[in-house]
Amino acid sequence: MGRDPDQANGRLCLSLNEDMGRLAAMSDLELQVHLTQKPSPIRRFRINAAPTLTAFYDAPEHMLDGGSMGATGDRACLMKADTGLCARLVAAYMAAREPYALSPHLEERIYSGFPGPADEARIAAFHDARWEDRLAIVQGMEDERLRWFGLRLIYFEARSVLPEPTRLEVERYLTDQMTGDGSGCLTIDQAMAETERVLGEFASPDDLLIQYRTYLQDRLARLEAYRTRLIA
């Protein structure tokens, strides 16, 4: 039917088992009610998520739901030609769809839209610039996600070029993530629990896992010491 207005990489598709005449006769409110039923006759696909598609002429009988290829093809042509109905269906679907809850964690927002042209140019400039020149480029980025990812790259690769307030800001953010409640990034406590679980499944624990557990214990101790210094 068309693009998802909220996601540039989303496409809204209507089941061809639907009666187009019946849909066209519905009011906008009736369409909203009809489209919110489970399963909904409208499916959303992300074109960058490698959806599995079948060519129409290769579709097995169960996909046609008892209909013929001719009748199904006719419905597809009717729907594609009726741009007004497609627009009404998209509007009704969007009006009835529950708003997407934006994650508080920037790492979980990577599919929440694409960078604008200006930020795309800044990304290219960032990769071509010297480390000491990259902070200014990052600070000029409009996308909050890119600002954080850029700061994190500089911190890990060349933290000496960061002003102390900026370095402390990144360290606080990372510390909060690693010692958080587990709603976002994997925490040290979660990694420790999973390591202990795997170690408990083997009679002869793997040396690498034992070394990893020691690493996590050391990392946790250093994080706790760092947080104590921040509070003090």
C-alpha positions in Angstrom: 0.0 0.0 0.0 2.8 2.4 0.7 5.5 3.5 3.1 5.2 3.5 6.9 5.0 7.2 7.7 6.9 6.7 10.9 9.7 4.6 9.4 11.4 5.3 6.1 12.4 1.6 5.8 8.9 0.3 6.6 6.3 -0.9 4.1 2.7 -1.5 4.8 1.1 -4.4 2.9 -2.5 -5.6 2.8 -3.6 -9.2 2.7 -5.0 -10.0 -0.7 -7.6 -12.2 1.0 -9.5 -9.0 1.8 -12.6 -7.9 0.0 -11.7 -4.6 -1.6 -15.2 -3.5 -2.1 -16.1 -4.1 1.5 -13.1 -2.1 2.7 -13.9 0.8 0.4 -17.5 0.9 1.8 -16.3 1.2 5.4 -16.2 4.5 7.2 -12.8 5.6 8.6 -13.8 4.4 12.1 -14.9 1.1 10.8 -11.6 0.7 9.0 -9.7 1.4 12.2 -11.7 -1.2 14.1 -11.3 -3.8 11.3 -7.5 -3.2 11.0 -6.9 -3.6 14.7 -8.3 -7.2 14.8 -5.8 -10.0 15.4 -4.3 -11.0 13.1 -4.5 -7.7 11.3 -5.0 -7.8 7.5 -2.1 -5.3 7.3 1.4 -6.3 7.9 4.4 -4.1 8.3 7.8 -5.1 6.8 11.2 -3.6 7.2 12.9 -3.6 3.8 16.4 -3.6 5.5 15.6 -6.7 7.6 15.8 -9.1 4.6 12.1 -10.2 4.6 11.5 -13.5 2.8 9.3 -13.0 -0.2 7.7 -15.4 -2.7 7.1 -14.5 -6.3 3.3 -14.4 -7.0 3.5 -17.2 -9.7 5.5 -19.4 -7.2 3.0 -19.1 -4.4 1.7 -22.4 -3.1 -2.0 -23.1 -2.8 -2.1 -22.5 1.0 -0.9 -19.0 0.5 -3.8 -18.3 -1.8 -6.2 -19.4 0.9 -8.4 -21.3 -1.5 -8.5 -18.5 -4.1 -7.3 -18.7 -7.7 -4.2 -16.9 -9.0 -6.3 -14.9 -11.4 -8.7 -13.6 -8.7 -5.9 -12.8 -6.4 -4.0 -11.0 -9.1 -7.1 -9.0 -10.0 -7.5 -7.9 -6.3 -3.8 -6.8 -6.3 -4.3 -4.7 -9.4 -7.4 -3.1 -8.0 -5.8 -2.2 -4.8 -2.7 -0.8 -6.4 -4.8 1.3 -8.8 -7.0 2.7 -6.0 -4.6 5.2 -4.5 -7.4 6.8 -2.5 -8.3 3.5 -0.8 -4.6 2.8 -0.1 -4.3 6.3 1.5 -7.4 5.7 3.7 -6.1 2.3 4.8 -2.7 3.7 5.7 -4.3 6.6 7.6 -6.7 4.2 9.5 -3.9 1.8 10.3 -1.7 4.6 11.7 -4.5 6.2 13.7 -5.2 2.8 15.4 -1.6 1.8 15.9 -0.3 2.1 19.4 2.5 4.7 19.6 6.0 3.1 19.6 7.7 3.5 23.0 11.1 5.1 22.4 13.8 3.3 24.4 15.8 5.4 26.9 18.9 3.5 25.6 20.4 5.1 22.5 21.8 1.7 21.4 18.3 0.4 21.0 17.2 3.3 18.8 19.4 2.4 15.8 16.3 1.6 13.7 14.4 4.7 14.8 14.9 6.6 11.6 17.9 7.5 9.4 20.4 10.3 9.8 19.7 13.4 7.7 21.9 14.5 4.8 23.8 17.0 6.9 24.7 14.3 9.5 25.6 11.9 6.7 28.2 14.4 5.5 29.4 14.8 9.1 29.8 11.0 9.4 32.1 11.0 6.3 34.1 14.0 7.7 34.4 12.3 11.1 36.1 9.2 9.5 38.5 11.4 7.4 39.5 13.7 10.3 42.3 13.4 12.8 41.2 12.3 16.3 41.8 15.7 17.8 39.4 17.2 15.2 36.6 14.7 15.6 35.1 16.1 18.7 34.0 19.3 17.0 32.3 17.2 14.3 30.5 15.0 16.8 29.3 18.0 18.7 27.8 19.5 15.6 25.7 16.4 14.8 22.0 16.8 15.0 21.2 13.1 15.7 21.5 12.3 19.4 22.5 8.7 18.6 25.4 9.8 16.4 26.7 12.2 19.0 26.8 9.4 21.6 28.3 6.8 19.3 30.9 9.3 18.1 31.9 10.3 21.6 32.2 6.7 22.6 34.5 6.0 19.6 36.7 8.9 20.6 36.7 7.7 24.2 37.8 4.2 23.4 40.3 5.1 20.7 41.8 8.5 21.7 40.3 9.6 25.0 43.3 11.9 25.6 41.9 14.4 23.1 38.6 14.7 25.1 38.3 17.6 27.6 38.0 16.3 31.1 34.2 17.2 31.6 33.4 15.3 28.3 35.5 12.3 29.3 33.8 12.2 32.7 30.4 12.4 31.0 31.2 9.4 28.9 32.6 7.5 31.8 29.5 8.1 33.9 27.2 7.0 31.1 29.2 3.8 30.5 29.3 3.1 34.2 25.6 3.5 34.6 25.0 1.1 31.7 27.3 -1.6 33.0 25.8 -1.4 36.5 22.2 -0.6 35.6 19.0 -2.5 36.0 19.4 -4.7 32.9 16.7 -3.0 30.9 19.1 -2.0 28.2 22.7 -3.1 27.7 24.2 -6.2 29.3 25.3 -5.4 32.8 28.3 -6.9 34.7 26.0 -8.6 37.1 24.1 -10.3 34.2 27.3 -11.4 32.6 28.5 -12.8 35.9 25.3 -14.7 36.4 25.4 -16.1 32.9 29.0 -17.1 33.3 28.3 -18.9 36.6 25.3 -20.7 35.0 27.4 -22.0 32.1 30.3 -23.0 34.4 27.8 -25.0 36.5 26.8 -27.1 33.5 30.2 -28.6 33.1 32.0 -31.1 35.3 35.3 -29.7 34.1 34.9 -26.0 33.6 36.5 -24.4 30.6 39.7 -22.4 31.5 38.7 -19.6 29.3 35.4 -19.1 31.1 37.2 -19.2 34.5 39.5 -16.5 33.2 36.5 -14.5 31.9 34.8 -14.7 35.4 38.0 -13.4 37.0 38.0 -10.5 34.4 34.4 -9.7 35.3 35.1 -9.7 39.0 38.0 -7.4 38.5 36.0 -5.1 36.2 33.2 -5.0 38.7 35.6 -4.1 41.6 37.0 -1.2 39.5 33.6 0.1 38.6 32.5 0.1 42.2 35.7 1.9 43.1 35.1 4.5 40.4 31.5 5.1 41.5 32.7 5.6 45.0 35.2 8.2 43.9 32.4 10.0 41.9 30.2 10.1 45.0 33.0 11.3 47.2 
